[in-house]
Amino acid sequence: MTCQHENCQRTVVVDCLKPEIFERVRALAGGAVTVEEVNWEDYIEYYCLQHCQAHGYCWHCGLHQGAPPRLDGEGLCDGCAEAQKLDE
C-alpha cells in the first residue's frame, strides 16, 4: 500500500478513517444495513505520516479531525497528544 497523496510513494501508511464511516456504523447498529452490504474500503484512506496532517488526519489514531485540522504541531489530535504526554 502506498500513500494516496499525489506523487507520494511512501509505503508506511496509516489507515485513516473518513468521518462517513461512523454513519455506516450507526446504520449497522440500527439494522438499516448488514455488514455484507458495506464496502469498508470506501471509508478508509491511506496516508503516510507526513501527509496525514495535510489531509486532516491524526497520524497516530487515523481519525479525521475536521477542517482546519485540529492537530498539534506533531500531527496528533488532542486525545493522542494528551496520551503521549501521560506516557512521558
C-alpha positions in Angstrom: 0.0 0.0 0.0 1.3 3.4 -0.9 0.3 6.9 0.4 -2.6 8.3 -1.6 -1.2 11.8 -1.5 -0.4 12.9 -5.1 3.1 11.9 -6.2 4.0 10.2 -2.8 5.5 6.8 -3.0 5.9 6.1 0.8 4.8 2.7 1.8 4.4 3.2 5.6 0.9 4.4 5.8 -1.8 5.0 8.4 -5.4 3.6 7.9 -7.3 7.0 8.0 -11.0 6.7 8.8 -13.2 9.1 6.8 -15.9 10.7 9.0 -18.6 9.0 7.0 -17.6 5.6 8.5 -19.4 6.5 11.7 -22.7 7.0 9.7 -22.3 3.4 8.4 -21.6 2.1 11.9 -24.8 3.8 13.1 -26.7 2.3 10.2 -25.4 -1.2 11.1 -26.3 -0.7 14.7 -29.8 0.3 13.7 -30.2 -2.6 11.4 -30.5 -0.4 8.2 -27.7 -2.3 6.5 -25.7 -5.5 7.0 -22.0 -6.0 7.3 -22.0 -7.6 3.9 -23.6 -4.5 2.3 -20.8 -2.2 3.5 -17.6 -1.8 1.4 -15.3 -0.7 4.2 -12.6 0.3 1.7 -14.9 3.2 0.7 -14.4 4.7 4.2 -10.6 4.4 4.5 -7.8 6.5 3.0 -4.1 5.7 3.3 -1.6 8.4 4.0 2.0 8.4 5.2 2.9 10.0 8.5 3.9 13.2 6.7 0.7 13.6 4.7 -1.9 12.6 7.4 -1.9 16.0 8.9 -2.2 17.7 5.5 -5.5 15.8 4.9 -6.8 16.4 8.4 -6.0 13.1 10.0 -4.1 12.3 13.2 -1.2 10.1 12.2 -1.5 8.1 15.5 -5.2 7.1 15.6 -6.2 7.8 12.0 -9.3 9.7 12.9 -10.3 12.8 10.9 -10.0 15.9 12.9 -12.1 18.3 10.7 -11.1 21.3 8.7 -9.0 23.2 9.6 -7.1 20.2 11.1 -7.2 20.5 14.9 -3.8 18.9 15.3 -0.8 19.9 17.4 2.5 20.7 15.8 3.4 17.0 15.8 0.3 15.9 13.8 -1.6 14.5 16.7 -5.2 15.0 17.7 -5.9 16.3 21.2 -6.6 12.8 22.6 -3.4 11.3 21.2 -1.3 14.3 22.2 -2.6 14.0 25.8 -2.0 10.3 25.9 1.6 10.9 24.7 2.2 13.4 27.5 1.0 10.8 30.0 3.4 8.2 28.6 6.4 10.6 29.1 
